[in-house]
Amino acid sequence: MKTLEGAGFQYKGRPGPSIPMNREGLYTLVSVVDGKGAIKVADKEYPLEKGDHFLLPHKIDKWELTGDLHIIASHP
């Protein structure tokens, strides 16, 4: 499930195909609330798990999420 609310979104995913995402603001601030998975940026994959927090800067305009993740992201 992906829901857009104001200046942010929540994403809940389950194992399976990747979910492509696009930049919607100047940057994206992401917190992994639960689960494990990965983010793929520019052909590199980075593991994600509960408790991770990271910033996607403006120059990153596309990324993919995989795994069983619940994230909360916000952007200006």
C-alpha beads as a LAMMPS data file, in Angstrom:
LAMMPS data file: protein, C-alpha beads

76 atoms
75 bonds

1 atom types
1 bond types

-500.0 500.0 xlo xhi
-500.0 500.0 ylo yhi
-500.0 500.0 zlo zhi

Masses

1 110.0

Atoms # bond

1 1 1 0.000 0.000 0.000
2 1 1 1.276 3.484 -0.831
3 1 1 -0.629 6.520 0.354
4 1 1 0.170 10.149 -0.342
5 1 1 -0.617 12.615 2.422
6 1 1 0.398 16.266 2.098
7 1 1 4.180 16.610 1.936
8 1 1 4.957 12.921 2.513
9 1 1 3.945 9.362 1.927
10 1 1 3.846 5.994 3.614
11 1 1 4.758 2.788 1.839
12 1 1 4.053 -0.768 2.912
13 1 1 5.443 -3.493 0.713
14 1 1 5.730 -7.236 0.683
15 1 1 8.398 -9.435 -0.869
16 1 1 8.101 -9.490 -4.600
17 1 1 8.877 -7.257 -7.539
18 1 1 10.442 -3.876 -6.954
19 1 1 8.395 -0.700 -6.626
20 1 1 9.759 2.204 -8.715
21 1 1 9.606 5.621 -7.022
22 1 1 10.179 9.174 -8.306
23 1 1 11.368 12.339 -6.590
24 1 1 8.548 14.741 -5.727
25 1 1 10.425 17.498 -3.862
26 1 1 13.847 19.026 -3.281
27 1 1 14.903 15.942 -1.300
28 1 1 13.300 12.921 0.362
29 1 1 13.799 12.006 4.029
30 1 1 13.058 8.329 4.727
31 1 1 12.586 6.308 7.936
32 1 1 12.168 2.527 7.940
33 1 1 9.474 1.866 10.555
34 1 1 9.384 -1.918 10.225
35 1 1 10.644 -4.802 8.139
36 1 1 13.635 -5.520 5.918
37 1 1 14.321 -4.866 2.281
38 1 1 16.512 -2.804 0.006
39 1 1 16.663 0.394 -1.984
40 1 1 18.223 0.447 -5.444
41 1 1 19.719 3.747 -6.631
42 1 1 21.708 4.108 -9.868
43 1 1 22.307 0.341 -10.222
44 1 1 23.527 -0.020 -6.611
45 1 1 21.476 -1.816 -3.973
46 1 1 21.581 -0.902 -0.276
47 1 1 20.037 -3.064 2.476
48 1 1 17.340 -1.509 4.672
49 1 1 15.936 -2.589 8.024
50 1 1 13.845 -1.235 10.876
51 1 1 15.486 1.821 12.430
52 1 1 17.305 3.020 9.307
53 1 1 16.974 6.695 8.361
54 1 1 18.409 8.330 5.262
55 1 1 18.174 11.311 2.926
56 1 1 17.820 11.094 -0.846
57 1 1 19.301 14.336 -2.230
58 1 1 17.827 16.319 -5.119
59 1 1 20.093 14.738 -7.739
60 1 1 18.503 11.314 -7.090
61 1 1 15.255 11.406 -9.017
62 1 1 14.453 7.671 -9.288
63 1 1 14.844 4.692 -6.970
64 1 1 13.297 1.278 -6.328
65 1 1 12.179 -0.359 -3.101
66 1 1 12.095 -4.125 -2.545
67 1 1 11.298 -6.413 0.346
68 1 1 8.857 -6.371 3.236
69 1 1 9.120 -2.714 4.270
70 1 1 7.050 -0.100 6.058
71 1 1 8.603 3.298 5.449
72 1 1 7.560 6.850 6.126
73 1 1 9.036 9.463 3.806
74 1 1 8.642 13.199 3.584
75 1 1 9.734 15.904 1.186
76 1 1 9.281 19.680 1.061

Bonds

1 1 1 2
2 1 2 3
3 1 3 4
4 1 4 5
5 1 5 6
6 1 6 7
7 1 7 8
8 1 8 9
9 1 9 10
10 1 10 11
11 1 11 12
12 1 12 13
13 1 13 14
14 1 14 15
15 1 15 16
16 1 16 17
17 1 17 18
18 1 18 19
19 1 19 20
20 1 20 21
21 1 21 22
22 1 22 23
23 1 23 24
24 1 24 25
25 1 25 26
26 1 26 27
27 1 27 28
28 1 28 29
29 1 29 30
30 1 30 31
31 1 31 32
32 1 32 33
33 1 33 34
34 1 34 35
35 1 35 36
36 1 36 37
37 1 37 38
38 1 38 39
39 1 39 40
40 1 40 41
41 1 41 42
42 1 42 43
43 1 43 44
44 1 44 45
45 1 45 46
46 1 46 47
47 1 47 48
48 1 48 49
49 1 49 50
50 1 50 51
51 1 51 52
52 1 52 53
53 1 53 54
54 1 54 55
55 1 55 56
56 1 56 57
57 1 57 58
58 1 58 59
59 1 59 60
60 1 60 61
61 1 61 62
62 1 62 63
63 1 63 64
64 1 64 65
65 1 65 66
66 1 66 67
67 1 67 68
68 1 68 69
69 1 69 70
70 1 70 71
71 1 71 72
72 1 72 73
73 1 73 74
74 1 74 75
75 1 75 76
